[in-house]
Amino acid sequence: SEAVPLLARVYPNGLADVNHFHAAGGLGFLIRELLDEGILHEDVQTVWGEGLRPYAVEAKLGADGGVVREASPRTSGDEKVLAPFNKAFQATGGLKVLSGNLGHAVIKTSAVKPERRVIEAPARVFDSQQGLNDAFKAGTLTGDFIAVIRFQGPKANGMPELHKLTTVLGILQDRGQRVALVTDGRMSGASGKVPAAIHVTPEAVEEGPIARIHEGDIIRLDADAGTLEVLVPAGDFALRRTADADLIGNEFGFGRELFAGFRQLVGRADHGASAFGTA
């Protein structure tokens, strides 16, 4: 992401959808731009054969109903949606790895306004996304804060998408509050305007540092510098006990019993959360 510029503006980092992206030139245009600039390795084996150049095409239906593959357009059909390499929207891509005394995380920055990429605020700690939603309905999410949603990692409950958080945090941000999210869970690719440090590793259920955050602790998330830290003296923080959570509800019902073995075997999120070992 540091080497590849941002060439597409598609929701949520733009108003266009995937249909606009395709009409502007789509993947064929994008792949050719990256190949021509030496950003992609062309000497790879794909399901279609050797190299990526055959993907720099646009597939259409021919007059006989068959598939016709034409060379991708040399110019973008809409530079507000799909930019050529020499007119990139920004020099770097939309992902950033964060590191600090809370472990490692990843943040998508392409849809976050530059003035919101750094936040230092007290923690509001919840063990589920429903807990944050309940606090929102109760009107207790006031002032600036960083929401910490823990016990959402692959070992805790299979790492479900925390789709309910986007609306709540977006509303609060639109009201003028400075808010952010820190979680060992995951979010949808369609979320983005609120800074969100996701996939925090080690996760809470494995006694990761996120499980030692207390309500009101000051957290600093700096997406520009790539840091994620709780501003508590190191000695004091190390002596804290990790929080416990009642995860019994994650083990029964709706077929959850079938996946108990996977939850026990699954690896860290930053290693791919694989139940079959890591590379």
ABEGO torsion letter per residue (X at the ends): XAABBBABBBOAABABBAAAAAAAGEAAAAAAAAAAAGABBABBBBAAEBEAAAABBBBBBBAAGBBBBBBBBABBABAAABBBAAABABABBABBBBBEAAEBBBBBAAABBAAAABBBBBBBBBABAAAAAAAAAAGABBEBBBBBBBGABAAAAGGBBBAAAAAAAAAAAAAGBBBBBBBABBBBAABGABBBBBGBOBBAAAGBAAAABBBGBBBBBBAAAGBBBBBBBAAAAAABBBBBBBAAAAABEGGAAAAAAAAAABBBAAAGGBAAEBX
